[in-house]
Amino acid sequence: MVLSKSKGFTLVEIMIVVAIIALLAAIAIPNLLRAKLNANDSLAKSTLRAVSTASESYAVTSNGNYPLDITSLTGASPAFLNTPFYCGLTISGYVYTCSFTIASYTIVATPVTVGTTGTTTMSISTGGVLLP
């Protein structure tokens, strides 16, 4: 009588593979979350700089007067700012607050949850001064 060997994995082999996958996931997931946090921070800085540049350009063409609202930047022809309407919205984990007067402007980006959606509150004001 000839005995045939059955093919397949043993329970120990499967448990080792599952343990290795769990270890790799434990290493990779925090790095992925940190990358998302850094991406949100970079987008917030970029957005603040874009609105600031548009406001400064508006002032140059308007005898030194800054826009009174965001629609002055997006509704001009040609538009000073082609990006979506940021003021008052939450985008990629940051809430944007805009304040415009004829002599100045301030745009603030505040993370919805510090440490989860963003690292710190950032603002940019007249003259393009970005404060983290």
C-alpha positions in Angstrom: 0.0 0.0 0.0 1.4 3.4 -1.0 0.6 6.4 1.1 0.2 9.7 -0.7 1.3 13.0 0.9 -1.4 15.6 1.2 -0.5 19.0 -0.1 -1.2 22.2 1.8 0.0 24.5 4.5 0.2 23.7 8.2 -1.5 25.8 10.8 1.9 27.0 12.1 2.9 28.2 8.6 -0.3 30.1 8.2 0.1 31.7 11.7 3.6 32.8 10.8 2.5 34.5 7.6 -0.4 36.3 9.4 2.1 37.5 12.1 4.4 38.9 9.4 1.6 40.7 7.7 0.4 42.2 11.0 4.0 43.3 11.8 4.3 45.0 8.4 0.9 46.7 8.8 1.9 48.0 12.3 5.0 49.6 10.7 3.3 51.0 7.6 0.0 52.5 8.9 1.5 55.2 11.1 3.7 56.3 8.2 0.7 56.5 5.9 -1.2 58.6 8.5 1.8 60.9 8.9 2.0 61.4 5.1 -1.6 62.4 5.0 -1.0 64.9 7.8 1.9 66.4 6.0 -0.1 66.6 2.7 -2.9 68.5 4.5 -0.3 70.9 6.0 1.3 71.5 2.6 -2.1 72.1 0.9 -3.1 74.6 3.6 0.2 76.6 3.2 -0.2 76.5 -0.6 -3.8 77.7 -0.3 -2.8 80.6 2.0 0.0 81.7 -0.4 -2.3 81.5 -3.4 -5.0 83.7 -1.8 -2.3 86.1 -0.6 -0.7 86.4 -4.0 -4.1 87.0 -5.6 -4.9 89.7 -2.9 -1.5 91.4 -3.5 -2.0 91.3 -7.3 -5.5 92.8 -6.8 -4.0 95.7 -4.7 -1.4 96.4 -7.4 -4.1 96.9 -10.0 -6.5 98.7 -7.6 -4.3 101.7 -6.5 -3.2 99.9 -3.3 -6.7 98.8 -2.2 -7.2 95.2 -1.2 -10.3 93.2 -2.1 -13.3 93.4 0.3 -14.2 89.8 -0.2 -13.1 86.6 -2.0 -15.5 87.1 -4.9 -13.5 90.2 -5.9 -10.6 87.8 -6.6 -12.6 85.0 -8.2 -15.1 87.1 -10.1 -12.7 89.5 -11.8 -12.0 89.2 -15.5 -9.5 87.8 -15.7 -9.7 86.2 -12.3 -7.0 86.8 -9.8 -7.8 83.5 -8.2 -9.0 80.5 -10.2 -9.2 78.1 -7.3 -12.5 77.2 -5.5 -14.1 79.3 -2.9 -12.1 78.6 0.3 -13.4 81.1 2.8 -15.7 79.5 5.3 -15.1 76.0 4.0 -13.4 72.9 5.4 -11.0 71.5 2.8 -8.6 68.6 3.5 -8.9 68.9 7.3 -8.5 72.6 7.5 -11.2 75.3 8.1 -10.4 78.6 6.2 -11.4 81.9 7.6 -10.9 85.1 5.6 -11.0 88.7 6.7 -10.7 91.5 4.1 -10.7 95.3 4.4 -9.7 97.9 2.0 -6.3 98.3 3.7 -5.5 94.7 4.8 -6.4 91.0 4.7 -5.9 88.0 6.9 -6.6 84.4 6.0 -6.4 81.7 8.7 -6.3 77.9 8.2 -7.3 76.0 11.4 -7.1 72.2 11.5 -10.3 70.5 12.4 -8.5 68.2 14.8 -4.9 69.1 15.8 -2.7 66.1 15.3 -5.1 64.2 13.1 -6.1 66.5 10.2 -3.3 69.1 10.6 -0.5 70.1 12.9 -1.0 73.8 13.6 -3.1 76.9 12.8 -1.5 78.9 10.0 -2.3 82.4 8.9 -1.1 84.8 6.2 -1.7 88.5 6.3 -1.1 91.7 4.4 2.3 91.6 2.6 2.3 87.8 2.4 3.6 87.1 5.9 2.9 83.4 6.6 2.8 82.5 10.3 2.7 78.8 11.2 
